[in-house]
Amino acid sequence: MKKTVFVVLIISFIVILNSCKKQGPTQPGPTDTPNATMTTIALSFTATDTCTVTATCTVTPTPKQPILVIGTDYWHPGNGNGQFNHPVIIAIDKNDNIYVCDLKNNRIEKFTSSGQYLSQWGSSGTGESKFDEPFGIAIDGNNNVYVADNGNNRIEVFDSNNQFIKQWGNCVLILNPNGLATDMNNNLYVADTGDNRIVKLDSTQANMQTLGGLGAGDGKFNVPVAVAIQQNGDIYVTDMNNNRVQKFDPSFNFLLKWGGTGTENGQFNGPAGIAVDTNGNVYVVDSGNSRIEKFDSSGNYLAQWGEYGKNYGQFDGPVGVAVDSSGNIYVVDMNNNRVQVFAP
């Protein structure tokens, strides 16, 4: 029972790797530019432009380029320090240290804000500090680390030195937990994907509230994958199979929703990770469309970047997203076995 929902979720993410073997540097240099795609679009110009008004011109789009890349060269999976085998979710602590769920290696890897490897913990198993495909991570105000141990149907808690503190959950309380988030009061929010709901636990994990259930109506979910908390306590949830984002107040009252199935601005094809910056901007990983979409706190579309591919600024099965104290955006590029970091 523990694998049913998770397998469906992962299959929706995984895209077969291309056969190309081009090697790229760990940190992009000024000449590292993805292969551009020639696109014909209709443009409007003023009288001072070289094209006539409403002319059709051929242009070369410039993908948004990362300022840092963490992970494996050649896009191949690895199990060495600083390498990944299907990384999925990312979290950043108050010191801007980076934590990544390295799914198939059943471990958590920790890096500095500049991408230098610091440490790791975890291996396959069911005991303390063991994981069965970790698929969620969050850091509270005390730098305690919460890991969603998906296959073991539990949350494990560690201190800032990676030492095990406690665990919570079983297949009755939560089923295939994925995305995690914490608020200003150190409450923990769990995307209880197998039960199609959000679970809220207080800082002691002694009191539990729930939101949702299977469905397509307001406040219902069909494979909720990730959760993010705004500074004012508002809650955002990516509702994957309903191809939408739902927003709630701290008391779980429904506020609004946006999305829809498709490739147009503001639409989704399997929304996965979600993050909110200090200005209330919302970043959503539109996994099936291999892009990141940016919205304001009311769900109004602002911008997007990304496309399918292996080059810098492109994605293959992106999943997690996080924002650091400077507003930099970290995207977990799962099938490329790397994390790409973008300036605001």
Buried (B, 14 or more C-beta within 10 A) or exposed (E): EBBEBBEBBBEBBEBEBBEEEEEBEEBBEEEBBBEEEEEEEEEEEEEEEEEEEEEEEEEEEEBBBBEBBBBBBBBBBBEEEBBBBBBBBBBBBEEBBBBBBBBBBBBBBBBEBEBEBBEBBBEEEEEEBBBBBBBBBBBBEEBBBBBBBBBBBBBBBBEBEBEBEEBBBEBEBBBBBBBBBBBEEBBBBBBBBBBBBBBBBEBEBEEBEBBBEEEEEEBBBBBBBBBBBBEEBBBBBBBBBBBBBBBBEBEBEBBEBBBEBEEEEBBBBBBBBBBBBEEBBBBBBBBBBBBBBBBEBEBEBEEBBBBBBBBBBBBBBBBBBBBBEEEBBBBBBBBBBBBBBBEE
